[in-house]
């Protein structure tokens, strides 16, 4: 079993900064990538940022230059530093970890943490 525990959600003013954390625990095998997705009100879940085991990162166009994803491999933890937050960043943010399980890549998801950006 793998558990993902997210922390850092909350209320933040537009233009401000905030950081999310997600720690993976349990039976951790080889992690391929860790990332963050979000689902805003009335919207589909979308990729925000992702980082591979080798450190390669990808970002949604909407957050490029404002958000930074990083990871601590020793702690199996991924972070999302969010700067210059906008109202449209309001969403439930989900941590995602993709790792090998039985020879097949498998996605694990956190329970989600709410980030609300206010004006």
Number of C-alpha atoms within 10 A of each C-alpha: 7 14 17 22 18 22 16 15 18 14 13 18 15 18 14 13 16 18 16 21 21 26 19 22 14 9 10 14 12 12 17 16 20 28 26 26 19 22 19 17 10 7 9 9 15 14 17 23 23 25 21 17 13 8 13 10 16 16 19 13 9 11 17 12 11 14 20 20 23 20 22 10 10 6 10 16 19 25 22 23 14 20 17 15 21 20 14 13 20 21 22 18 26 25 29 23 28 19 19 14 14 8 7 9 13 13 14 15 19 19 13 22 20 18 20 20 20 16 8
